[in-house]
Amino acid sequence: MPDQSGVGALSGYINVCKPPDVTSHDVVARLRRLVGIRRIGHAGTLDPPAVGVLPVAIGQATRTLQSRAWDRKVYWADVCFGSATDTDDA
């Protein structure tokens, strides 16, 4: 695993396009394995069915997560009235 405290250590934000049916935690876990750095965190959970941008902080940038204004989420949906599903969600 790379030295996370030395010069040249990765630090900053990555905007990840989170696919559907993947949790925000899963995205962070995959990034940890890919870049070999443990200090990674996301700026707010997206619901598992949602597709959208998930801001992810790496290294020293994780210290700034609390000070950022990530308190607002906007969801867009396509609605088709008159159709039936077997998901029992309505």
PDB file of N, CA, C and O in Angstrom:
ATOM      1  N   MET A   1       0.847  -1.177   0.000  1.00  0.00           N
ATOM      2  CA  MET A   1       0.000   0.000   0.000  1.00  0.00           C
ATOM      3  C   MET A   1       0.892   1.240   0.000  1.00  0.00           C
ATOM      4  O   MET A   1       1.864   1.288   0.754  1.00  0.00           O
ATOM      5  N   PRO A   2       0.583   2.259  -0.839  1.00  0.00           N
ATOM      6  CA  PRO A   2       1.416   3.454  -0.905  1.00  0.00           C
ATOM      7  C   PRO A   2       1.438   4.225   0.400  1.00  0.00           C
ATOM      8  O   PRO A   2       0.501   4.162   1.196  1.00  0.00           O
ATOM      9  N   ASP A   3       2.526   4.954   0.605  1.00  0.00           N
ATOM     10  CA  ASP A   3       2.638   5.827   1.769  1.00  0.00           C
ATOM     11  C   ASP A   3       1.668   6.979   1.600  1.00  0.00           C
ATOM     12  O   ASP A   3       1.771   7.737   0.636  1.00  0.00           O
ATOM     13  N   GLN A   4       0.719   7.123   2.528  1.00  0.00           N
ATOM     14  CA  GLN A   4      -0.323   8.130   2.404  1.00  0.00           C
ATOM     15  C   GLN A   4       0.086   9.471   2.969  1.00  0.00           C
ATOM     16  O   GLN A   4      -0.618  10.457   2.750  1.00  0.00           O
ATOM     17  N   SER A   5       1.190   9.553   3.683  1.00  0.00           N
ATOM     18  CA  SER A   5       1.566  10.802   4.327  1.00  0.00           C
ATOM     19  C   SER A   5       2.704  11.523   3.618  1.00  0.00           C
ATOM     20  O   SER A   5       2.970  12.688   3.916  1.00  0.00           O
ATOM     21  N   GLY A   6       3.371  10.864   2.700  1.00  0.00           N
ATOM     22  CA  GLY A   6       4.540  11.450   2.063  1.00  0.00           C
ATOM     23  C   GLY A   6       4.202  12.401   0.932  1.00  0.00           C
ATOM     24  O   GLY A   6       3.045  12.564   0.545  1.00  0.00           O
ATOM     25  N   VAL A   7       5.248  13.021   0.417  1.00  0.00           N
ATOM     26  CA  VAL A   7       5.094  13.909  -0.726  1.00  0.00           C
ATOM     27  C   VAL A   7       4.602  13.094  -1.911  1.00  0.00           C
ATOM     28  O   VAL A   7       5.083  11.986  -2.150  1.00  0.00           O
ATOM     29  N   GLY A   8       3.666  13.625  -2.639  1.00  0.00           N
ATOM     30  CA  GLY A   8       3.128  12.926  -3.791  1.00  0.00           C
ATOM     31  C   GLY A   8       1.951  12.027  -3.473  1.00  0.00           C
ATOM     32  O   GLY A   8       1.422  11.361  -4.363  1.00  0.00           O
ATOM     33  N   ALA A   9       1.533  11.999  -2.213  1.00  0.00           N
ATOM     34  CA  ALA A   9       0.369  11.194  -1.858  1.00  0.00           C
ATOM     35  C   ALA A   9      -0.863  11.772  -2.541  1.00  0.00           C
ATOM     36  O   ALA A   9      -0.999  12.990  -2.660  1.00  0.00           O
ATOM     37  N   LEU A  10      -1.753  10.903  -2.985  1.00  0.00           N
ATOM     38  CA  LEU A  10      -2.980  11.363  -3.629  1.00  0.00           C
ATOM     39  C   LEU A  10      -3.845  12.127  -2.643  1.00  0.00           C
ATOM     40  O   LEU A  10      -4.006  11.721  -1.493  1.00  0.00           O
ATOM     41  N   SER A  11      -4.402  13.242  -3.109  1.00  0.00           N
ATOM     42  CA  SER A  11      -5.306  14.038  -2.295  1.00  0.00           C
ATOM     43  C   SER A  11      -6.165  14.875  -3.223  1.00  0.00           C
ATOM     44  O   SER A  11      -5.661  15.458  -4.182  1.00  0.00           O
ATOM     45  N   GLY A  12      -7.462  14.937  -2.946  1.00  0.00           N
ATOM     46  CA  GLY A  12      -8.362  15.740  -3.767  1.00  0.00           C
ATOM     47  C   GLY A  12      -9.730  15.102  -3.865  1.00  0.00           C
ATOM     48  O   GLY A  12     -10.072  14.198  -3.103  1.00  0.00           O
ATOM     49  N   TYR A  13     -10.513  15.593  -4.825  1.00  0.00           N
ATOM     50  CA  TYR A  13     -11.868  15.092  -5.037  1.00  0.00           C
ATOM     51  C   TYR A  13     -11.982  14.408  -6.385  1.00  0.00           C
ATOM     52  O   TYR A  13     -11.339  14.798  -7.360  1.00  0.00           O
ATOM     53  N   ILE A  14     -12.808  13.387  -6.418  1.00  0.00           N
ATOM     54  CA  ILE A  14     -13.175  12.714  -7.656  1.00  0.00           C
ATOM     55  C   ILE A  14     -14.695  12.716  -7.701  1.00  0.00           C
ATOM     56  O   ILE A  14     -15.343  12.354  -6.719  1.00  0.00           O
ATOM     57  N   ASN A  15     -15.269  13.118  -8.821  1.00  0.00           N
ATOM     58  CA  ASN A  15     -16.712  13.012  -9.009  1.00  0.00           C
ATOM     59  C   ASN A  15     -16.989  11.695  -9.721  1.00  0.00           C
ATOM     60  O   ASN A  15     -16.578  11.495 -10.864  1.00  0.00           O
ATOM     61  N   VAL A  16     -17.685  10.806  -9.035  1.00  0.00           N
ATOM     62  CA  VAL A  16     -17.970   9.477  -9.564  1.00  0.00           C
ATOM     63  C   VAL A  16     -19.422   9.432 -10.014  1.00  0.00           C
ATOM     64  O   VAL A  16     -20.316   9.855  -9.282  1.00  0.00           O
ATOM     65  N   CYS A  17     -19.657   8.922 -11.215  1.00  0.00           N
ATOM     66  CA  CYS A  17     -21.028   8.702 -11.682  1.00  0.00           C
ATOM     67  C   CYS A  17     -21.468   7.353 -11.113  1.00  0.00           C
ATOM     68  O   CYS A  17     -21.098   6.297 -11.626  1.00  0.00           O
ATOM     69  N   LYS A  18     -22.269   7.411 -10.039  1.00  0.00           N
ATOM     70  CA  LYS A  18     -22.699   6.191  -9.353  1.00  0.00           C
ATOM     71  C   LYS A  18     -23.772   5.486 -10.179  1.00  0.00           C
ATOM     72  O   LYS A  18     -24.797   6.085 -10.507  1.00  0.00           O
ATOM     73  N   PRO A  19     -23.541   4.220 -10.515  1.00  0.00           N
ATOM     74  CA  PRO A  19     -24.546   3.472 -11.267  1.00  0.00           C
ATOM     75  C   PRO A  19     -25.695   3.022 -10.365  1.00  0.00           C
ATOM     76  O   PRO A  19     -25.572   3.061  -9.141  1.00  0.00           O
ATOM     77  N   PRO A  20     -26.807   2.596 -10.960  1.00  0.00           N
ATOM     78  CA  PRO A  20     -27.935   2.125 -10.152  1.00  0.00           C
ATOM     79  C   PRO A  20     -27.592   0.822  -9.430  1.00  0.00           C
ATOM     80  O   PRO A  20     -26.745   0.048  -9.876  1.00  0.00           O
ATOM     81  N   ASP A  21     -28.265   0.603  -8.317  1.00  0.00           N
ATOM     82  CA  ASP A  21     -28.142  -0.631  -7.526  1.00  0.00           C
ATOM     83  C   ASP A  21     -26.747  -0.864  -6.968  1.00  0.00           C
ATOM     84  O   ASP A  21     -26.374  -1.999  -6.672  1.00  0.00           O
ATOM     85  N   VAL A  22     -25.978   0.205  -6.824  1.00  0.00           N
ATOM     86  CA  VAL A  22     -24.679   0.174  -6.154  1.00  0.00           C
ATOM     87  C   VAL A  22     -24.749   1.200  -5.036  1.00  0.00           C
ATOM     88  O   VAL A  22     -25.183   2.328  -5.267  1.00  0.00           O
ATOM     89  N   THR A  23     -24.332   0.834  -3.828  1.00  0.00           N
ATOM     90  CA  THR A  23     -24.383   1.783  -2.718  1.00  0.00           C
ATOM     91  C   THR A  23     -23.185   2.729  -2.771  1.00  0.00           C
ATOM     92  O   THR A  23     -22.176   2.441  -3.415  1.00  0.00           O
ATOM     93  N   SER A  24     -23.316   3.856  -2.085  1.00  0.00           N
ATOM     94  CA  SER A  24     -22.207   4.809  -1.988  1.00  0.00           C
ATOM     95  C   SER A  24     -21.013   4.151  -1.304  1.00  0.00           C
ATOM     96  O   SER A  24     -19.864   4.407  -1.665  1.00  0.00           O
ATOM     97  N   HIS A  25     -21.286   3.306  -0.320  1.00  0.00           N
ATOM     98  CA  HIS A  25     -20.216   2.575   0.374  1.00  0.00           C
ATOM     99  C   HIS A  25     -19.478   1.643  -0.595  1.00  0.00           C
ATOM    100  O   HIS A  25     -18.254   1.522  -0.531  1.00  0.00           O
ATOM    101  N   ASP A  26     -20.221   0.988  -1.487  1.00  0.00           N
ATOM    102  CA  ASP A  26     -19.594   0.110  -2.482  1.00  0.00           C
ATOM    103  C   ASP A  26     -18.642   0.890  -3.385  1.00  0.00           C
ATOM    104  O   ASP A  26     -17.564   0.402  -3.726  1.00  0.00           O
ATOM    105  N   VAL A  27     -19.045   2.113  -3.773  1.00  0.00           N
ATOM    106  CA  VAL A  27     -18.193   2.955  -4.620  1.00  0.00           C
ATOM    107  C   VAL A  27     -16.884   3.257  -3.904  1.00  0.00           C
ATOM    108  O   VAL A  27     -15.809   3.141  -4.493  1.00  0.00           O
ATOM    109  N   VAL A  28     -16.973   3.645  -2.632  1.00  0.00           N
ATOM    110  CA  VAL A  28     -15.775   3.963  -1.851  1.00  0.00           C
ATOM    111  C   VAL A  28     -14.892   2.723  -1.698  1.00  0.00           C
ATOM    112  O   VAL A  28     -13.671   2.813  -1.832  1.00  0.00           O
ATOM    113  N   ALA A  29     -15.492   1.584  -1.424  1.00  0.00           N
ATOM    114  CA  ALA A  29     -14.720   0.349  -1.262  1.00  0.00           C
ATOM    115  C   ALA A  29     -13.966  -0.003  -2.548  1.00  0.00           C
ATOM    116  O   ALA A  29     -12.811  -0.425  -2.494  1.00  0.00           O
ATOM    117  N   ARG A  30     -14.612   0.168  -3.693  1.00  0.00           N
ATOM    118  CA  ARG A  30     -13.951  -0.126  -4.975  1.00  0.00           C
ATOM    119  C   ARG A  30     -12.793   0.836  -5.221  1.00  0.00           C
ATOM    120  O   ARG A  30     -11.722   0.429  -5.672  1.00  0.00           O
ATOM    121  N   LEU A  31     -13.016   2.119  -4.920  1.00  0.00           N
ATOM    122  CA  LEU A  31     -11.938   3.099  -5.101  1.00  0.00           C
ATOM    123  C   LEU A  31     -10.753   2.791  -4.197  1.00  0.00           C
ATOM    124  O   LEU A  31      -9.603   2.928  -4.615  1.00  0.00           O
ATOM    125  N   ARG A  32     -11.021   2.376  -2.960  1.00  0.00           N
ATOM    126  CA  ARG A  32      -9.928   2.021  -2.042  1.00  0.00           C
ATOM    127  C   ARG A  32      -9.074   0.907  -2.629  1.00  0.00           C
ATOM    128  O   ARG A  32      -7.847   0.950  -2.552  1.00  0.00           O
ATOM    129  N   ARG A  33      -9.728  -0.090  -3.215  1.00  0.00           N
ATOM    130  CA  ARG A  33      -8.982  -1.196  -3.826  1.00  0.00           C
ATOM    131  C   ARG A  33      -8.219  -0.736  -5.070  1.00  0.00           C
ATOM    132  O   ARG A  33      -7.082  -1.152  -5.293  1.00  0.00           O
ATOM    133  N   LEU A  34      -8.845   0.120  -5.877  1.00  0.00           N
ATOM    134  CA  LEU A  34      -8.213   0.571  -7.121  1.00  0.00           C
ATOM    135  C   LEU A  34      -6.978   1.426  -6.890  1.00  0.00           C
ATOM    136  O   LEU A  34      -5.950   1.219  -7.534  1.00  0.00           O
ATOM    137  N   VAL A  35      -7.071   2.392  -5.971  1.00  0.00           N
ATOM    138  CA  VAL A  35      -5.956   3.323  -5.781  1.00  0.00           C
ATOM    139  C   VAL A  35      -5.034   2.919  -4.644  1.00  0.00           C
ATOM    140  O   VAL A  35      -3.951   3.487  -4.501  1.00  0.00           O
ATOM    141  N   GLY A  36      -5.438   1.952  -3.836  1.00  0.00           N
ATOM    142  CA  GLY A  36      -4.588   1.478  -2.756  1.00  0.00           C
ATOM    143  C   GLY A  36      -4.462   2.441  -1.594  1.00  0.00           C
ATOM    144  O   GLY A  36      -3.478   2.404  -0.855  1.00  0.00           O
ATOM    145  N   ILE A  37      -5.449   3.299  -1.427  1.00  0.00           N
ATOM    146  CA  ILE A  37      -5.451   4.260  -0.322  1.00  0.00           C
ATOM    147  C   ILE A  37      -6.682   4.010   0.533  1.00  0.00           C
ATOM    148  O   ILE A  37      -7.791   3.867   0.018  1.00  0.00           O
ATOM    149  N   ARG A  38      -6.480   3.960   1.826  1.00  0.00           N
ATOM    150  CA  ARG A  38      -7.577   3.676   2.750  1.00  0.00           C
ATOM    151  C   ARG A  38      -8.399   4.920   3.083  1.00  0.00           C
ATOM    152  O   ARG A  38      -9.596   4.824   3.357  1.00  0.00           O
ATOM    153  N   ARG A  39      -7.757   6.078   3.060  1.00  0.00           N
ATOM    154  CA  ARG A  39      -8.420   7.314   3.491  1.00  0.00           C
ATOM    155  C   ARG A  39      -9.236   7.913   2.339  1.00  0.00           C
ATOM    156  O   ARG A  39      -8.789   8.832   1.653  1.00  0.00           O
ATOM    157  N   ILE A  40     -10.428   7.373   2.149  1.00  0.00           N
ATOM    158  CA  ILE A  40     -11.356   7.819   1.110  1.00  0.00           C
ATOM    159  C   ILE A  40     -12.744   7.883   1.733  1.00  0.00           C
ATOM    160  O   ILE A  40     -13.125   6.996   2.497  1.00  0.00           O
ATOM    161  N   GLY A  41     -13.494   8.920   1.412  1.00  0.00           N
ATOM    162  CA  GLY A  41     -14.852   9.044   1.926  1.00  0.00           C
ATOM    163  C   GLY A  41     -15.739   9.785   0.943  1.00  0.00           C
ATOM    164  O   GLY A  41     -15.255  10.566   0.124  1.00  0.00           O
ATOM    165  N   HIS A  42     -17.044   9.537   1.025  1.00  0.00           N
ATOM    166  CA  HIS A  42     -17.976  10.219   0.126  1.00  0.00           C
ATOM    167  C   HIS A  42     -18.654  11.376   0.847  1.00  0.00           C
ATOM    168  O   HIS A  42     -18.709  11.416   2.077  1.00  0.00           O
ATOM    169  N   ALA A  43     -19.165  12.305   0.066  1.00  0.00           N
ATOM    170  CA  ALA A  43     -19.709  13.544   0.613  1.00  0.00           C
ATOM    171  C   ALA A  43     -21.193  13.465   0.931  1.00  0.00           C
ATOM    172  O   ALA A  43     -21.788  14.471   1.319  1.00  0.00           O
ATOM    173  N   GLY A  44     -21.796  12.319   0.781  1.00  0.00           N
ATOM    174  CA  GLY A  44     -23.212  12.161   1.095  1.00  0.00           C
ATOM    175  C   GLY A  44     -23.762  10.966   0.347  1.00  0.00           C
ATOM    176  O   GLY A  44     -23.404  10.731  -0.807  1.00  0.00           O
ATOM    177  N   THR A  45     -24.611  10.228   0.982  1.00  0.00           N
ATOM    178  CA  THR A  45     -25.132   8.996   0.408  1.00  0.00           C
ATOM    179  C   THR A  45     -26.168   9.274  -0.670  1.00  0.00           C
ATOM    180  O   THR A  45     -27.063  10.101  -0.494  1.00  0.00           O
ATOM    181  N   LEU A  46     -26.032   8.572  -1.790  1.00  0.00           N
ATOM    182  CA  LEU A  46     -27.084   8.539  -2.795  1.00  0.00           C
ATOM    183  C   LEU A  46     -27.841   7.235  -2.599  1.00  0.00           C
ATOM    184  O   LEU A  46     -27.233   6.201  -2.322  1.00  0.00           O
ATOM    185  N   ASP A  47     -29.145   7.273  -2.737  1.00  0.00           N
ATOM    186  CA  ASP A  47     -29.941   6.059  -2.591  1.00  0.00           C
ATOM    187  C   ASP A  47     -29.468   5.014  -3.600  1.00  0.00           C
ATOM    188  O   ASP A  47     -29.113   5.363  -4.726  1.00  0.00           O
ATOM    189  N   PRO A  48     -29.458   3.728  -3.209  1.00  0.00           N
ATOM    190  CA  PRO A  48     -28.946   2.689  -4.108  1.00  0.00           C
ATOM    191  C   PRO A  48     -29.575   2.681  -5.507  1.00  0.00           C
ATOM    192  O   PRO A  48     -28.844   2.485  -6.478  1.00  0.00           O
ATOM    193  N   PRO A  49     -30.905   2.887  -5.664  1.00  0.00           N
ATOM    194  CA  PRO A  49     -31.446   2.874  -7.029  1.00  0.00           C
ATOM    195  C   PRO A  49     -31.072   4.108  -7.855  1.00  0.00           C
ATOM    196  O   PRO A  49     -31.220   4.099  -9.077  1.00  0.00           O
ATOM    197  N   ALA A  50     -30.592   5.164  -7.202  1.00  0.00           N
ATOM    198  CA  ALA A  50     -30.313   6.428  -7.893  1.00  0.00           C
ATOM    199  C   ALA A  50     -29.028   6.360  -8.707  1.00  0.00           C
ATOM    200  O   ALA A  50     -28.063   5.699  -8.325  1.00  0.00           O
ATOM    201  N   VAL A  51     -29.040   7.058  -9.835  1.00  0.00           N
ATOM    202  CA  VAL A  51     -27.848   7.273 -10.651  1.00  0.00           C
ATOM    203  C   VAL A  51     -27.497   8.737 -10.500  1.00  0.00           C
ATOM    204  O   VAL A  51     -28.367   9.598 -10.633  1.00  0.00           O
ATOM    205  N   GLY A  52     -26.241   9.034 -10.224  1.00  0.00           N
ATOM    206  CA  GLY A  52     -25.874  10.437 -10.083  1.00  0.00           C
ATOM    207  C   GLY A  52     -24.426  10.623  -9.697  1.00  0.00           C
ATOM    208  O   GLY A  52     -23.670   9.664  -9.545  1.00  0.00           O
ATOM    209  N   VAL A  53     -24.055  11.891  -9.542  1.00  0.00           N
ATOM    210  CA  VAL A  53     -22.683  12.248  -9.198  1.00  0.00           C
ATOM    211  C   VAL A  53     -22.478  12.099  -7.696  1.00  0.00           C
ATOM    212  O   VAL A  53     -23.224  12.668  -6.899  1.00  0.00           O
ATOM    213  N   LEU A  54     -21.477  11.344  -7.324  1.00  0.00           N
ATOM    214  CA  LEU A  54     -21.111  11.142  -5.928  1.00  0.00           C
ATOM    215  C   LEU A  54     -19.730  11.752  -5.714  1.00  0.00           C
ATOM    216  O   LEU A  54     -18.733  11.184  -6.160  1.00  0.00           O
ATOM    217  N   PRO A  55     -19.650  12.914  -5.030  1.00  0.00           N
ATOM    218  CA  PRO A  55     -18.337  13.495  -4.748  1.00  0.00           C
ATOM    219  C   PRO A  55     -17.580  12.633  -3.735  1.00  0.00           C
ATOM    220  O   PRO A  55     -18.101  12.319  -2.665  1.00  0.00           O
ATOM    221  N   VAL A  56     -16.361  12.260  -4.077  1.00  0.00           N
ATOM    222  CA  VAL A  56     -15.537  11.403  -3.229  1.00  0.00           C
ATOM    223  C   VAL A  56     -14.226  12.127  -2.933  1.00  0.00           C
ATOM    224  O   VAL A  56     -13.562  12.627  -3.841  1.00  0.00           O
ATOM    225  N   ALA A  57     -13.862  12.179  -1.656  1.00  0.00           N
ATOM    226  CA  ALA A  57     -12.615  12.824  -1.235  1.00  0.00           C
ATOM    227  C   ALA A  57     -11.557  11.758  -0.978  1.00  0.00           C
ATOM    228  O   ALA A  57     -11.855  10.677  -0.469  1.00  0.00           O
ATOM    229  N   ILE A  58     -10.310  12.084  -1.341  1.00  0.00           N
ATOM    230  CA  ILE A  58      -9.188  11.165  -1.166  1.00  0.00           C
ATOM    231  C   ILE A  58      -8.101  11.854  -0.352  1.00  0.00           C
ATOM    232  O   ILE A  58      -7.811  13.033  -0.555  1.00  0.00           O
ATOM    233  N   GLY A  59      -7.504  11.105   0.571  1.00  0.00           N
ATOM    234  CA  GLY A  59      -6.370  11.608   1.349  1.00  0.00           C
ATOM    235  C   GLY A  59      -6.737  12.784   2.235  1.00  0.00           C
ATOM    236  O   GLY A  59      -7.756  12.757   2.925  1.00  0.00           O
ATOM    237  N   GLN A  60      -5.901  13.821   2.215  1.00  0.00           N
ATOM    238  CA  GLN A  60      -6.106  14.992   3.068  1.00  0.00           C
ATOM    239  C   GLN A  60      -7.420  15.707   2.765  1.00  0.00           C
ATOM    240  O   GLN A  60      -7.942  16.409   3.631  1.00  0.00           O
ATOM    241  N   ALA A  61      -7.962  15.550   1.576  1.00  0.00           N
ATOM    242  CA  ALA A  61      -9.226  16.200   1.216  1.00  0.00           C
ATOM    243  C   ALA A  61     -10.390  15.697   2.061  1.00  0.00           C
ATOM    244  O   ALA A  61     -11.412  16.375   2.162  1.00  0.00           O
ATOM    245  N   THR A  62     -10.252  14.509   2.673  1.00  0.00           N
ATOM    246  CA  THR A  62     -11.341  14.002   3.515  1.00  0.00           C
ATOM    247  C   THR A  62     -11.592  14.914   4.709  1.00  0.00           C
ATOM    248  O   THR A  62     -12.684  14.901   5.277  1.00  0.00           O
ATOM    249  N   ARG A  63     -10.598  15.704   5.095  1.00  0.00           N
ATOM    250  CA  ARG A  63     -10.782  16.642   6.215  1.00  0.00           C
ATOM    251  C   ARG A  63     -11.758  17.759   5.873  1.00  0.00           C
ATOM    252  O   ARG A  63     -12.318  18.385   6.774  1.00  0.00           O
ATOM    253  N   THR A  64     -11.968  18.016   4.602  1.00  0.00           N
ATOM    254  CA  THR A  64     -12.848  19.113   4.190  1.00  0.00           C
ATOM    255  C   THR A  64     -14.294  18.680   3.990  1.00  0.00           C
ATOM    256  O   THR A  64     -15.153  19.519   3.717  1.00  0.00           O
ATOM    257  N   LEU A  65     -14.579  17.395   4.120  1.00  0.00           N
ATOM    258  CA  LEU A  65     -15.935  16.908   3.854  1.00  0.00           C
ATOM    259  C   LEU A  65     -16.984  17.570   4.740  1.00  0.00           C
ATOM    260  O   LEU A  65     -18.062  17.917   4.258  1.00  0.00           O
ATOM    261  N   GLN A  66     -16.692  17.749   6.020  1.00  0.00           N
ATOM    262  CA  GLN A  66     -17.673  18.331   6.938  1.00  0.00           C
ATOM    263  C   GLN A  66     -17.938  19.802   6.651  1.00  0.00           C
ATOM    264  O   GLN A  66     -19.035  20.291   6.922  1.00  0.00           O
ATOM    265  N   SER A  67     -16.963  20.511   6.110  1.00  0.00           N
ATOM    266  CA  SER A  67     -17.126  21.948   5.888  1.00  0.00           C
ATOM    267  C   SER A  67     -17.799  22.279   4.559  1.00  0.00           C
ATOM    268  O   SER A  67     -18.160  23.433   4.330  1.00  0.00           O
ATOM    269  N   ARG A  68     -17.971  21.317   3.701  1.00  0.00           N
ATOM    270  CA  ARG A  68     -18.610  21.551   2.404  1.00  0.00           C
ATOM    271  C   ARG A  68     -20.129  21.535   2.549  1.00  0.00           C
ATOM    272  O   ARG A  68     -20.667  20.906   3.459  1.00  0.00           O
ATOM    273  N   ALA A  69     -20.802  22.221   1.660  1.00  0.00           N
ATOM    274  CA  ALA A  69     -22.275  22.286   1.697  1.00  0.00           C
ATOM    275  C   ALA A  69     -22.853  21.178   0.818  1.00  0.00           C
ATOM    276  O   ALA A  69     -23.248  21.426  -0.321  1.00  0.00           O
ATOM    277  N   TRP A  70     -22.900  19.973   1.342  1.00  0.00           N
ATOM    278  CA  TRP A  70     -23.429  18.824   0.600  1.00  0.00           C
ATOM    279  C   TRP A  70     -24.838  18.475   1.072  1.00  0.00           C
ATOM    280  O   TRP A  70     -25.274  17.338   0.897  1.00  0.00           O
ATOM    281  N   ASP A  71     -25.549  19.414   1.658  1.00  0.00           N
ATOM    282  CA  ASP A  71     -26.812  19.103   2.317  1.00  0.00           C
ATOM    283  C   ASP A  71     -28.007  19.037   1.375  1.00  0.00           C
ATOM    284  O   ASP A  71     -29.118  18.776   1.835  1.00  0.00           O
ATOM    285  N   ARG A  72     -27.830  19.257   0.098  1.00  0.00           N
ATOM    286  CA  ARG A  72     -28.971  19.306  -0.813  1.00  0.00           C
ATOM    287  C   ARG A  72     -28.801  18.287  -1.934  1.00  0.00           C
ATOM    288  O   ARG A  72     -27.776  18.257  -2.615  1.00  0.00           O
ATOM    289  N   LYS A  73     -29.818  17.457  -2.113  1.00  0.00           N
ATOM    290  CA  LYS A  73     -29.835  16.509  -3.216  1.00  0.00           C
ATOM    291  C   LYS A  73     -31.029  16.840  -4.099  1.00  0.00           C
ATOM    292  O   LYS A  73     -32.069  17.270  -3.601  1.00  0.00           O
ATOM    293  N   VAL A  74     -30.888  16.648  -5.378  1.00  0.00           N
ATOM    294  CA  VAL A  74     -31.981  16.851  -6.318  1.00  0.00           C
ATOM    295  C   VAL A  74     -32.133  15.563  -7.114  1.00  0.00           C
ATOM    296  O   VAL A  74     -31.160  15.042  -7.658  1.00  0.00           O
ATOM    297  N   TYR A  75     -33.348  15.057  -7.177  1.00  0.00           N
ATOM    298  CA  TYR A  75     -33.631  13.849  -7.939  1.00  0.00           C
ATOM    299  C   TYR A  75     -34.533  14.192  -9.119  1.00  0.00           C
ATOM    300  O   TYR A  75     -35.494  14.946  -8.970  1.00  0.00           O
ATOM    301  N   TRP A  76     -34.228  13.646 -10.278  1.00  0.00           N
ATOM    302  CA  TRP A  76     -35.065  13.767 -11.461  1.00  0.00           C
ATOM    303  C   TRP A  76     -35.639  12.389 -11.746  1.00  0.00           C
ATOM    304  O   TRP A  76     -34.957  11.378 -11.578  1.00  0.00           O
ATOM    305  N   ALA A  77     -36.896  12.350 -12.179  1.00  0.00           N
ATOM    306  CA  ALA A  77     -37.529  11.061 -12.444  1.00  0.00           C
ATOM    307  C   ALA A  77     -38.369  11.138 -13.710  1.00  0.00           C
ATOM    308  O   ALA A  77     -38.954  12.178 -14.015  1.00  0.00           O
ATOM    309  N   ASP A  78     -38.425  10.049 -14.432  1.00  0.00           N
ATOM    310  CA  ASP A  78     -39.347   9.894 -15.555  1.00  0.00           C
ATOM    311  C   ASP A  78     -40.528   9.092 -15.043  1.00  0.00           C
ATOM    312  O   ASP A  78     -40.353   8.042 -14.424  1.00  0.00           O
ATOM    313  N   VAL A  79     -41.732   9.587 -15.302  1.00  0.00           N
ATOM    314  CA  VAL A  79     -42.939   8.936 -14.798  1.00  0.00           C
ATOM    315  C   VAL A  79     -43.803   8.520 -15.975  1.00  0.00           C
ATOM    316  O   VAL A  79     -44.023   9.293 -16.907  1.00  0.00           O
ATOM    317  N   CYS A  80     -44.284   7.301 -15.918  1.00  0.00           N
ATOM    318  CA  CYS A  80     -45.195   6.790 -16.934  1.00  0.00           C
ATOM    319  C   CYS A  80     -46.466   6.342 -16.227  1.00  0.00           C
ATOM    320  O   CYS A  80     -46.479   5.307 -15.560  1.00  0.00           O
ATOM    321  N   PHE A  81     -47.532   7.122 -16.372  1.00  0.00           N
ATOM    322  CA  PHE A  81     -48.794   6.785 -15.713  1.00  0.00           C
ATOM    323  C   PHE A  81     -49.523   5.693 -16.484  1.00  0.00           C
ATOM    324  O   PHE A  81     -49.465   5.634 -17.712  1.00  0.00           O
ATOM    325  N   GLY A  82     -50.209   4.833 -15.743  1.00  0.00           N
ATOM    326  CA  GLY A  82     -51.028   3.806 -16.356  1.00  0.00           C
ATOM    327  C   GLY A  82     -50.317   2.491 -16.589  1.00  0.00           C
ATOM    328  O   GLY A  82     -50.895   1.587 -17.192  1.00  0.00           O
ATOM    329  N   SER A  83     -49.088   2.350 -16.134  1.00  0.00           N
ATOM    330  CA  SER A  83     -48.394   1.078 -16.302  1.00  0.00           C
ATOM    331  C   SER A  83     -48.417   0.310 -14.982  1.00  0.00           C
ATOM    332  O   SER A  83     -48.562   0.905 -13.914  1.00  0.00           O
ATOM    333  N   ALA A  84     -48.277  -0.984 -15.058  1.00  0.00           N
ATOM    334  CA  ALA A  84     -48.305  -1.837 -13.864  1.00  0.00           C
ATOM    335  C   ALA A  84     -46.953  -2.523 -13.696  1.00  0.00           C
ATOM    336  O   ALA A  84     -46.291  -2.869 -14.674  1.00  0.00           O
ATOM    337  N   THR A  85     -46.558  -2.715 -12.435  1.00  0.00           N
ATOM    338  CA  THR A  85     -45.327  -3.441 -12.134  1.00  0.00           C
ATOM    339  C   THR A  85     -45.610  -4.458 -11.042  1.00  0.00           C
ATOM    340  O   THR A  85     -46.671  -4.424 -10.419  1.00  0.00           O
ATOM    341  N   ASP A  86     -44.685  -5.343 -10.812  1.00  0.00           N
ATOM    342  CA  ASP A  86     -44.839  -6.328  -9.740  1.00  0.00           C
ATOM    343  C   ASP A  86     -43.891  -6.041  -8.576  1.00  0.00           C
ATOM    344  O   ASP A  86     -43.568  -6.946  -7.807  1.00  0.00           O
ATOM    345  N   THR A  87     -43.441  -4.789  -8.438  1.00  0.00           N
ATOM    346  CA  THR A  87     -42.479  -4.462  -7.386  1.00  0.00           C
ATOM    347  C   THR A  87     -43.131  -4.074  -6.072  1.00  0.00           C
ATOM    348  O   THR A  87     -42.427  -3.921  -5.074  1.00  0.00           O
ATOM    349  N   ASP A  88     -44.440  -3.911  -6.029  1.00  0.00           N
ATOM    350  CA  ASP A  88     -45.187  -3.566  -4.810  1.00  0.00           C
ATOM    351  C   ASP A  88     -44.689  -2.285  -4.155  1.00  0.00           C
ATOM    352  O   ASP A  88     -44.765  -2.149  -2.934  1.00  0.00           O
ATOM    353  N   ASP A  89     -44.181  -1.344  -4.947  1.00  0.00           N
ATOM    354  CA  ASP A  89     -43.680  -0.108  -4.357  1.00  0.00           C
ATOM    355  C   ASP A  89     -44.654   1.057  -4.495  1.00  0.00           C
ATOM    356  O   ASP A  89     -44.298   2.196  -4.191  1.00  0.00           O
ATOM    357  N   ALA A  90     -45.850   0.796  -4.941  1.00  0.00           N
ATOM    358  CA  ALA A  90     -46.832   1.886  -5.036  1.00  0.00           C
ATOM    359  C   ALA A  90     -48.222   1.375  -4.723  1.00  0.00           C
ATOM    360  O   ALA A  90     -49.183   2.143  -4.751  1.00  0.00           O
TER     361      ALA A  90
END
